[in-house]
Amino acid sequence: MKDVSMNLHVSKYASRVLGVIKEKFDLTDKSEAFDKFADMFGDKFVEKEVKDEVVLDVIRSCEAHIKKYGYRSMPLKDLRKLCGVE
């Protein structure tokens, strides 16, 4: 996976937690500690890899939509009304 550069502002507590993780797992810096934290707890929120069944479900859904509605587009006025932006 490609790395992403981020500039984060964290609380003192979060900084301490990252420091403890850094020391516990003998990591070089807090960015590695943040990665380790994400590896340890991220799967409770987001799957690491997309499952094939999810991809197939999205493809089927898109195909059904195209079959029903074709490739027509919605006028911007209707889209704004649908989103409640007007």
C-alpha positions, 0 to 999 in steps of 0.5 A, a space after each residue: 500500500 502507498 504511504 500517505 503524508 499527514 500532519 497531525 495535531 494530537 492531544 497530550 494523551 494520544 502522544 503519550 499512547 503513541 510513545 508507549 506503543 513506540 517503546 513497547 514494539 521498539 519502533 523508530 518513531 511515532 508515525 510507525 507507532 500510529 501505523 501499529 495502532 491502526 494495524 492493531 485496532 483498525 479492523 474494528 472500523 474498516 476492512 484491510 482488503 475489500 472482499 470479492 463478494 463486496 466488489 461483485 455486489 457493487 458491480 451487479 448493483 451498477 449493472 442493474 442501475 445501468 440496465 434500468 436507467 441507462 447512462 443518462 445524467 440527472 440535471 444539476 437542478 434536480 440533483 440539488 433538489 434531491 440533496 436539499 441544496 436549493 
